[in-house]
């Protein structure tokens, strides 16, 4: 783990302090909490009845396979923050038959850690790093009714308080956010969010659903040709293996698949440019952000904005 990026936002060249966060290159973590999956937890509700039955009958076989193909990260949330991750993909749900109000993260199965204890860790870390901004994308919400949403949102407001940046904030530059004391942009993928000005709508995640680097790159290049979305958006480098592929490659794991494709993905990332242009990128998210140097690659892209002899920067003034 390289701690040199723990305060990378405040360490950016001053010329970049007045560029909107939507135009900076920001490293992100796909399925950020899958490092603490509970192999003994139930499957999520959305799984098919057929697969649920298969899991019950052949638990000793299915669970190790699920675990190694659903684990996308191997570093804790605090370690990911220290490495420079500033976007977190958080998939939240309430466990079936759980009489408590606790919420957990999910990726086919549930995590050991609860959502609130994890978000408390983020809030505590931000207290020690007052010039770092994080983007938290909360989604999925299986098993949560309106009452559960409202209770969770109250807890979020209490936890982050004045750190929450409202969705109608007119200026999203580092300099303006520092002046306002805002450190958290929280995207909440539910209609419930519209009642709360502190919460942002869903952030588009460009996901290729491919198991090769070439497939991912081809998809992202096609999306670039269509022009970038307004505001924040995520380009996902994460590979996806369907169940047919997994069945034919039982000796592999998501980690071995990711590592074997990394060199090709790394070269593509180095060629990207952040900014406001139609083919410019914003958040770039991936798997295994600890052992793979995603953060350093993405953060370095911001220097391309400084090297444009000031002509690019003048557009923001």
C-alpha positions, -999 to 999 in steps of 0.1 A, spaced: 0 0 0 13 34 -10 3 60 15 16 89 -6 -18 94 -21 -37 98 11 -40 135 6 -37 137 -32 -65 162 -37 -49 188 -15 -16 180 -32 -28 188 -67 -14 218 -85 -32 249 -74 -43 254 -111 -66 224 -106 -84 237 -75 -109 256 -96 -117 227 -120 -150 209 -112 -146 175 -97 -167 162 -126 -138 171 -149 -110 156 -128 -97 121 -130 -107 103 -98 -99 67 -89 -128 45 -78 -134 11 -62 -159 -13 -78 -179 -33 -52 -157 -16 -26 -168 -37 4 -165 -72 -11 -132 -77 8 -154 -87 39 -179 -110 23 -194 -136 47 -192 -170 30 -218 -184 54 -244 -157 48 -276 -163 28 -277 -154 -9 -293 -121 -19 -330 -121 -25 -326 -114 -63 -309 -147 -70 -329 -172 -90 -348 -200 -73 -328 -225 -93 -295 -211 -82 -307 -208 -46 -317 -245 -46 -284 -255 -61 -266 -236 -34 -286 -254 -7 -279 -288 -22 -242 -283 -30 -233 -257 -4 -197 -270 1 -191 -267 -36 -209 -235 -45 -198 -213 -16 -160 -213 -23 -168 -206 -60 -191 -178 -51 -166 -163 -27 -136 -163 -51 -157 -148 -80 -175 -122 -59 -145 -109 -41 -134 -78 -60 -112 -61 -34 -87 -72 -8 -81 -39 11 -102 -24 39 -121 8 34 -95 27 54 -67 12 33 -85 21 1 -89 57 13 -52 59 22 -43 46 -13 -62 74 -29 -96 59 -37 -123 86 -37 -152 69 -53 -168 39 -36 -194 16 -52 -215 6 -21 -243 -21 -27 -266 -21 3 -293 -45 15 -312 -58 45 -307 -95 52 -337 -118 48 -353 -129 81 -331 -105 100 -352 -89 128 -326 -62 134 -324 -29 115 -288 -36 105 -279 -31 68 -250 -49 50 -232 -47 18 -238 -73 -9 -223 -90 -39 -244 -123 -43 -238 -128 -5 -236 -104 24 -207 -89 42 -195 -93 78 -194 -55 84 -225 -34 87 -231 -3 66 -232 22 95 -200 9 111 -182 12 77 -196 47 71 -185 57 106 -149 47 96 -151 69 65 -164 99 86 -136 94 111 -110 92 83 -123 124 68 -119 142 101 -82 136 98 -81 145 61 -102 177 59 -93 185 23 -102 152 8 -135 147 -9 -152 113 -13 -181 102 -35 -202 74 -21 -226 57 -45 -252 37 -25 -274 14 -46 -293 -19 -49 -311 -17 -15 -326 -52 -16 -351 -59 12 -355 -22 21 -389 -6 23 -396 32 25 -394 31 63 -360 14 62 -348 40 36 -359 69 58 -342 55 89 -310 49 70 -310 84 55 -315 99 90 -285 79 101 -264 92 72 -273 128 79 -265 124 116 -232 107 107 -218 131 81 -237 162 91 -223 194 76 -198 173 55 -227 163 31 -226 184 -1 -262 192 -13 -271 181 -48 -278 217 -59 -244 230 -48 -236 253 -78 -198 251 -76 -181 217 -72 -144 227 -73 -119 217 -46 -115 253 -36 -153 259 -31 -158 226 -13 -130 233 11 -144 268 18 -179 252 25 -165 223 45 -182 198 23 -164 164 20 -190 139 10 -211 136 -22 -235 109 -16 -254 93 -45 -285 74 -35 -301 53 -62 -337 54 -50 -367 77 -55 -365 83 -17 -335 105 -24 -356 132 -41 -371 142 -7 -336 149 7 -315 178 -8 -284 163 8 -285 133 -15 -275 130 -51 -292 110 -78 -276 78 -93 -243 84 -110 -240 66 -144 -217 36 -143 -204 25 -177 -201 -13 -173 -190 -35 -202 -201 -69 -188 -171 -85 -205 -145 -110 -193 -116 -97 -214 -97 -64 -213 -103 -60 -251 -141 -63 -245 -140 -37 -218 -119 -13 -238 -140 -17 -269 -172 -9 -249 -157 21 -232 -143 35 -265 -178 31 -281 -193 51 -251 -166 78 -256 -177 82 -292 -212 89 -280 -200 118 -258 -196 120 -221 -226 122 -197 -234 154 -178 -218 156 -144 -201 127 -126 -198 94 -144 -178 62 -139 -159 42 -164 -157 7 -151 -126 -14 -157 -140 -43 -139 -143 -76 -157 -174 -98 -155 -175 -136 -159 -208 -152 -164 -217 -186 -149 -209 -205 -181 -174 -190 -181 -169 -198 -144 -181 -234 -148 -155 -239 -176 -127 -222 -156 -131 -234 -120 -94 -231 -112 -95 -194 -119 -109 -166 -98 -119 -130 -104 -85 -120 -91 -65 -142 -115 -88 -130 -144 -82 -93 -134 -45 -97 -130 -41 -115 -164 -59 -86 -181 -43 -58 -162 -14 -49 -186 -38 -42 -214 -61 -21 -191 -32 -2 -177 -20 9 -211 -55 21 -220 -58 41 -187 -25 59 -193 -38 72 -227 -70 87 -212 -76 124 -206 -98 141 -180 -117 173 -186 -149 186 -201 -144 173 -237 -168 147 -252 -142 119 -250 -128 129 -216 -131 106 -186 -140 114 -149 -141 86 -124 -123 54 -133 -131 24 -111 -117 -11 -110 -112 -42 -90 -83 -51 -67 -73 -15 -63 -47 -25 -37 -23 -48 -55 -29 -31 -88 -16 5 -91 -49 20 -103 -48 50 -80 -14 63 -91 -23 59 -128 -56 77 -126 -44 105 -103 -14 111 -127 -39 118 -155 -47 152 -139 -13 165 -148 -24 164 -184 -48 193 -176 -19 214 -162 3 207 -193 -20 224 -217 -1 257 -214 -30 272 -195 -54 274 -224 -75 246 -211 -76 260 -176 -87 294 -188 -120 278 -198 -128 274 -161 -122 310 -152 
